[in-house]
Amino acid sequence: MSRAVLLEQVRLALRSIRAQWLRTLLTITIIGTGIMALMSMITATEALRSSLIEQFVGLGAGTLQISQKQEGGAFGGRRLSNSNPIRFDEAMALKKQAKELAATAVSARGTMMGRLSRDGKETDPNVLVVGGDEGFIPMSGYDLVAGRNFTSEEVRGNAPLVILGGDVVSKLFSPSENPLDKDIRIRNRRYRIVGVLDQQGASFGMSQDNQAILPVGEIQARYSGSRTSYSVQIKSNDPEGIGALSEVVIGEMRAIRGDLPGMADSFRISRSDALIAQFNDSISSVTLAALFLGLITLLGSSIGLTNIMLVTVTERTREIGLRKALGASSKTIQTQFLVEVVIIGLLGGIFGVALGIGVGNVVAHYLEAPFALPWGWIIISLVLSGVVGLVSGYYPARRAALLDPIESLRHA
């Protein structure tokens, strides 16, 4: 088929589409709904992937975390249970042993929720109060927008100091006030503000800026209980040697915890690279599920499109007979209908992609994940919409091409 003939077929197809704009709009909506279902799920998933990968990368390559071990599972009616907590002295002992090999940090995350107050102002009672040593801020990927970090002497001395997240500062201070060196109260104990964290955003819908960090020794001395568990983060200077470092750390921690030979580790050790790989596997599974559901929706759209095109062929029987009587071949008639349905499919794909990206990013915004524009999936979706149009329109187009011109002209 020459280029001139193809352009003429496109021109005729567009004229036919304009003449039946209401049916065309319905068809575009049907295809667009299928593409939207696929793209909204893919877009939200990709946004979540970008957000969490960024957070994992913030931990840095070659990072280990030793924390309390969870036993059991969430399936089959079994509930998660925790092993014996890692005590403060055990965490500090591991830090002492490991600091000769790598950078270390000790923390007590999720220690308690509390209400902070100052001069008649107070926060909600859901501020996360955590404990950290001098290595906790840099190791966790936090940045200070004002002030400074704790010193090792302040951590050892249980100094009454605090570093606040941005949300807490905005609730206790006006924009014109400098919070540094001001006092706030936590559970009736006074703490001096030495630093303010840069905005961190949210993870899984939970704000990372609604927290207060105290020296970890202060947490141990005043707020810890029998179930308080401490974590140790260790960052290797050589990311490629993380495996060897992991074996050394496991041996040291087993000795500190008194784990007997042959016994399983009484603690959990996590590697940042393994966490990223595990997360990518989980996201890939979600993406496959989204693709499957999207294809099922597109199958339904394809069936609807075929039915609409069959009705269109029936309504245009007389037109088809007239064109054949004027010399149009069966191939020309078939090509025109296929061009029409492919154009409609692409229009539906554009509509569905735009709507799907919008819906997906609304979900991403709710999860406080960044805006996502998955170009690869956009191209796939547009190609898929064209293919759906082509496949759905083939039988109606073939049927139109095989109509007898004399019988078609008799059609009312």
C-alpha positions in Angstrom: 0.0 0.0 0.0 1.4 3.3 -1.1 1.9 6.3 1.3 -0.8 8.3 -0.6 -3.3 5.5 -0.3 -2.6 5.1 3.5 -3.0 8.8 4.1 -6.3 8.7 2.2 -7.4 5.8 4.4 -6.5 7.8 7.5 -8.4 10.8 6.2 -11.5 8.8 5.6 -11.1 7.1 9.0 -10.9 10.5 10.8 -14.0 11.7 8.9 -15.9 8.6 9.9 -14.8 9.0 13.6 -16.0 12.6 13.6 -19.3 11.7 12.1 -19.9 9.1 14.9 -18.3 11.1 17.7 -20.7 9.8 20.4 -19.9 6.2 19.7 -16.2 7.0 19.3 -16.2 8.7 22.7 -17.8 5.5 24.2 -15.2 3.3 22.6 -12.3 5.6 23.7 -13.7 5.4 27.2 -13.9 1.6 27.2 -10.2 1.3 26.0 -9.1 4.1 28.3 -10.6 2.4 31.3 -8.5 -0.6 30.8 -5.3 1.4 30.2 -6.1 3.6 33.2 -6.4 0.5 35.4 -3.0 -0.7 34.3 -1.2 2.7 34.4 -2.6 3.9 37.7 -1.3 0.7 39.5 2.0 0.8 37.7 2.5 4.6 38.4 1.7 4.2 42.1 4.0 1.2 42.4 6.9 3.0 40.6 6.5 6.1 42.8 6.6 3.9 45.9 9.6 2.1 44.6 11.5 5.4 44.0 10.6 6.7 47.5 11.6 3.6 49.4 14.8 2.9 47.3 15.8 6.5 48.1 15.3 5.8 51.8 17.3 2.6 51.6 20.1 4.3 49.7 20.2 6.9 52.4 21.4 4.1 54.7 24.4 3.8 52.4 25.9 0.8 50.7 27.6 -1.8 53.0 25.5 -1.1 56.0 24.5 -3.7 58.7 21.8 -3.4 61.3 21.7 -5.6 64.3 18.3 -5.6 66.1 15.9 -7.6 68.1 14.9 -10.9 66.4 11.2 -11.5 65.4 10.0 -15.1 65.4 6.9 -16.6 64.0 5.0 -15.2 61.0 1.9 -13.3 60.0 0.4 -16.2 58.0 -1.4 -19.4 59.0 -2.8 -17.8 62.2 0.7 -17.5 63.7 1.5 -14.2 65.4 4.9 -12.4 65.4 6.8 -12.6 68.7 10.0 -11.0 69.7 13.1 -12.7 71.1 14.8 -11.3 74.2 15.5 -7.6 73.6 19.0 -6.4 72.9 20.1 -4.6 76.1 21.9 -1.3 76.3 25.1 -2.8 77.6 25.1 -5.4 74.8 24.6 -2.8 72.1 27.4 -0.6 73.6 29.7 -3.7 73.9 29.2 -4.5 70.2 29.8 -0.8 69.3 33.1 -0.9 71.2 34.2 -4.1 69.3 33.0 -3.0 65.9 34.2 0.6 65.9 37.7 -0.6 65.2 36.4 -2.0 61.9 33.7 0.4 60.8 31.6 3.4 61.7 28.9 2.5 64.2 25.8 3.9 65.8 23.5 2.8 68.6 19.9 3.7 68.8 16.6 2.9 70.5 13.9 3.4 67.9 10.2 3.5 68.6 11.0 3.8 72.3 7.9 5.8 73.1 5.3 8.3 71.9 5.1 11.5 73.9 3.8 15.1 74.1 6.3 17.9 74.0 5.5 21.3 75.5 7.0 24.8 75.8 5.6 28.0 77.3 2.0 27.0 77.0 2.3 25.4 73.6 2.3 21.6 73.2 2.3 19.0 70.5 0.0 16.1 69.9 0.8 13.1 72.1 2.1 11.1 69.1 5.6 12.6 68.8 8.1 9.7 68.4 10.8 9.9 71.0 13.9 7.9 70.0 17.4 7.6 71.4 20.6 7.9 69.4 24.3 8.3 69.9 26.7 10.6 68.1 26.7 8.3 65.0 22.9 7.9 64.7 22.2 11.2 62.8 24.7 10.7 60.0 24.2 6.9 59.8 20.4 7.3 59.4 20.9 9.7 56.5 19.5 12.6 58.4 20.7 16.2 57.8 20.6 19.1 60.2 19.1 22.3 58.9 20.2 24.1 62.1 22.4 23.4 65.1 24.6 20.5 65.7 24.8 16.8 66.5 25.4 15.3 70.0 29.0 14.8 71.0 30.3 11.4 72.4 30.8 13.1 75.8 27.2 14.3 75.8 25.9 10.8 74.9 28.0 9.2 77.7 26.9 11.8 80.2 23.2 11.5 79.4 23.1 15.2 78.7 19.5 16.7 78.7 19.6 17.7 75.1 17.3 17.1 72.2 17.3 17.3 68.4 13.8 18.0 66.9 12.1 17.2 63.6 10.6 20.0 61.6 7.0 19.2 62.4 7.7 19.4 66.1 9.5 22.8 65.7 6.6 24.3 63.7 4.1 23.3 66.5 6.2 24.8 69.3 7.8 27.8 67.7 6.6 30.6 65.4 8.4 31.0 62.0 10.3 34.0 63.3 11.7 32.2 66.4 15.0 30.5 66.6 14.5 27.2 68.5 18.2 26.6 69.2 19.2 26.7 72.8 15.6 26.9 73.9 14.1 24.5 76.4 11.2 22.1 75.9 9.7 19.5 78.2 9.2 15.8 77.7 7.4 14.1 80.6 8.1 17.1 82.9 11.9 16.9 82.2 13.6 19.8 80.6 15.7 19.4 77.5 17.7 22.0 75.6 17.4 22.1 71.8 20.8 21.7 70.0 19.7 20.8 66.5 16.8 20.7 64.0 16.5 18.0 61.4 16.0 18.9 57.7 12.6 17.8 56.3 12.5 14.1 55.7 9.0 13.6 54.4 7.0 10.4 55.1 7.5 6.7 54.8 4.4 4.4 54.5 2.3 7.4 55.3 4.1 8.1 58.6 5.9 11.5 59.0 9.6 11.3 59.7 9.6 14.9 60.9 7.4 14.3 63.9 10.1 13.0 66.2 12.5 14.0 69.0 15.9 12.5 69.3 17.6 12.2 72.8 21.0 10.9 73.7 20.6 7.1 73.8 22.1 7.0 77.3 19.3 9.4 78.4 16.7 6.9 77.0 18.4 4.1 78.8 18.5 5.9 82.1 15.0 7.4 82.2 12.7 5.9 79.7 13.7 2.3 79.1 11.8 -0.7 80.4 12.3 -4.5 80.4 11.2 -4.7 76.8 13.2 -1.8 75.4 15.5 -3.1 72.7 18.5 -1.3 71.2 19.9 -1.4 67.6 23.4 -1.1 66.3 24.1 0.1 62.8 27.5 -0.6 61.3 28.7 0.9 58.0 31.7 -0.8 56.3 34.4 1.4 54.8 34.5 -1.2 52.0 31.0 -2.1 50.7 32.5 -5.1 48.8 33.7 -6.5 52.1 30.3 -6.4 53.8 30.0 -10.2 53.7 33.2 -10.7 55.7 32.3 -7.9 58.1 28.9 -9.5 58.6 30.5 -12.8 59.7 32.8 -10.9 62.2 29.9 -9.0 63.7 27.7 -12.1 64.0 30.5 -13.8 65.9 31.0 -10.8 68.2 27.3 -10.5 68.9 26.9 -14.2 69.6 29.7 -14.0 72.1 28.2 -10.9 73.8 24.7 -12.5 73.9 26.0 -15.9 75.1 24.6 -17.8 72.1 25.8 -21.4 72.4 27.3 -23.3 69.5 24.7 -24.9 67.4 22.0 -22.4 68.5 20.4 -20.0 66.1 21.3 -16.3 66.4 19.3 -14.6 69.1 19.3 -11.4 67.1 18.5 -10.2 63.6 21.2 -8.9 61.3 20.1 -7.0 58.1 22.2 -5.9 55.2 21.2 -2.8 53.2 21.9 -4.4 49.9 19.8 -7.5 50.8 17.0 -5.2 51.9 17.0 -3.4 48.6 17.1 -6.7 46.7 14.2 -8.0 48.8 12.2 -4.9 48.3 12.8 -4.9 44.5 11.5 -8.5 44.4 8.4 -7.5 46.3 7.7 -4.5 44.0 8.3 -6.7 40.9 5.6 -9.1 42.2 3.2 -6.2 42.7 4.0 -5.0 39.2 3.2 -8.4 37.7 0.0 -8.5 39.6 -0.9 -5.0 38.3 0.0 -6.1 34.8 -2.2 -9.2 35.1 -5.2 -7.2 36.4 -4.7 -4.5 33.8 -4.7 -7.2 31.0 -7.9 -8.7 32.4 -9.5 -5.3 32.2 -8.2 -4.8 28.7 -9.6 -8.1 27.7 -13.1 -6.9 28.8 -12.5 -3.7 26.9 -11.5 -5.6 23.8 -14.8 -7.6 23.9 -16.8 -4.4 24.3 -14.9 -2.8 21.4 -15.5 -5.8 19.1 -19.3 -5.6 19.8 -19.4 -1.8 19.1 -17.5 -2.3 15.8 -19.9 -5.0 14.7 -22.8 -2.7 15.4 -20.9 0.0 13.4 -20.5 -2.3 10.4 -24.2 -3.2 10.5 -25.2 0.5 10.5 -22.8 1.3 7.7 -23.7 -1.6 5.4 -25.2 0.7 2.8 -22.2 2.9 2.8 -19.9 -0.1 2.3 -22.1 -1.4 -0.6 -21.9 2.1 -2.3 -18.1 2.2 -2.0 -17.8 -1.3 -3.4 -20.1 -0.4 -6.3 -17.8 2.6 -7.0 -14.8 0.3 -7.2 -13.4 0.0 -3.7 -11.8 -3.4 -3.1 -12.5 -5.7 -0.1 -8.9 -5.0 1.0 -9.6 -1.2 0.9 -12.7 -1.6 3.0 -11.0 -3.8 5.5 -8.0 -1.5 5.8 -10.3 1.6 6.4 -12.0 -0.1 9.3 -8.7 -1.3 10.8 -7.3 2.2 10.5 -10.3 3.6 12.2 -10.2 1.1 15.1 -6.4 1.5 15.6 -6.8 5.3 15.7 -9.6 4.9 18.2 -7.4 2.5 20.2 -4.6 5.0 20.3 -6.9 7.8 21.4 -8.2 5.6 24.1 -4.6 4.7 25.1 -3.7 8.4 25.4 -6.8 9.1 27.5 -6.1 6.1 29.7 -2.4 6.9 30.2 -3.1 10.5 31.2 -5.9 9.5 33.6 -3.9 6.5 35.0 -0.8 8.7 35.7 -3.0 11.2 37.4 -4.8 8.6 39.6 -1.5 6.8 40.3 0.2 10.0 41.4 -2.8 11.0 43.6 -2.2 7.7 45.4 1.5 8.4 45.5 0.9 11.8 47.0 -1.3 10.3 49.7 1.7 7.9 50.5 4.0 11.0 50.3 6.0 9.3 47.5 7.5 11.4 44.7 5.8 12.1 41.3 6.3 9.3 38.9 6.3 9.2 35.1 7.1 5.7 34.0 8.0 6.3 30.4 8.7 2.7 29.6 5.2 1.7 30.7 3.7 4.7 28.9 5.1 3.4 25.6 4.0 -0.1 26.3 0.5 1.0 27.2 0.1 3.0 23.9 1.4 0.1 21.9 -0.9 -2.2 23.8 -3.9 0.0 23.1 -3.2 0.0 19.4 -2.8 -3.8 19.4 -6.1 -4.1 21.4 -7.8 -1.9 18.7 -6.3 -3.9 15.9 -7.2 -7.3 17.3 -10.7 -6.2 18.4 -11.4 -4.6 15.0 -10.1 -7.4 12.8 -13.3 -9.5 12.8 -15.7 -6.6 12.2 -13.4 -5.2 9.5 -13.2 -8.6 7.8 -16.9 -8.9 8.0 -17.3 -5.5 6.4 -14.9 -6.4 3.6 -16.9 -9.6 2.7 -20.3 -7.9 2.4 -21.9 -8.3 -1.0 -22.3 -4.9 -2.6 -25.8 -5.6 -4.1 -27.2 -6.9 -0.9 -25.6 -4.0 1.0 -27.3 -1.4 -1.3 -30.6 -3.0 -0.5 -30.0 -2.5 3.2 -32.4 0.1 4.6 
